[in-house]
Amino acid sequence: MREPVNKRKKLDYPEETEGSRLATNVRKLANKLTPEEEAEHFRRGMAKIYGGQSKEISGAGH
């Protein structure tokens, strides 16, 4: 019986990309939001995802 071969080619990923820099900046900005601002962004995001007006979307306890 053969033993499984676990040799995977190591992928060459850059340490930093434009997307990773953007994500870092977004996280920094999001951490500064008040709970009320965070809740409003959550409601607006759910409205964009599911359609409709933001007031129609009920919160998920955020």
C-alpha positions in Angstrom: 0.0 0.0 0.0 1.3 3.4 -1.0 1.7 6.2 1.5 0.1 9.5 0.4 2.4 12.1 -1.0 2.0 15.4 0.8 4.5 17.4 -1.3 2.7 20.5 -2.4 4.3 23.1 -4.4 4.9 26.2 -2.2 2.9 29.0 -3.8 4.7 32.3 -4.3 2.4 35.0 -2.9 3.5 38.6 -2.4 3.8 39.9 1.1 1.7 43.0 0.3 -0.8 43.8 -2.5 -3.0 46.8 -3.4 -6.0 44.8 -2.0 -4.2 44.0 1.3 -3.3 47.7 1.8 -6.9 48.7 1.0 -8.3 46.1 3.4 -5.9 47.4 6.2 -7.2 51.0 5.6 -10.8 49.9 5.6 -10.4 48.0 8.9 -8.7 51.0 10.5 -11.7 53.2 9.5 -14.3 50.6 10.5 -12.7 50.3 14.0 -13.3 54.1 14.5 -17.1 53.8 13.9 -19.5 54.3 16.8 -22.0 51.5 17.4 -24.8 53.6 15.9 -22.7 54.2 12.7 -21.8 50.5 12.5 -25.4 49.5 12.8 -26.4 52.0 10.0 -23.7 50.6 7.7 -24.8 47.1 8.5 -28.4 48.0 7.6 -27.4 49.7 4.4 -25.2 46.8 3.4 -28.0 44.3 4.0 -30.3 46.5 1.8 -27.7 46.4 -1.0 -27.3 42.7 -0.7 -31.0 41.8 -0.4 -32.5 44.8 -2.2 -35.1 47.2 -0.9 -34.9 50.1 1.5 -32.6 50.0 4.5 -35.5 50.5 6.9 -37.2 47.3 5.7 -34.2 45.2 6.8 -34.3 44.1 10.4 -31.1 44.1 12.4 -29.3 40.9 13.4 -28.5 42.1 16.9 -25.7 44.4 15.8 
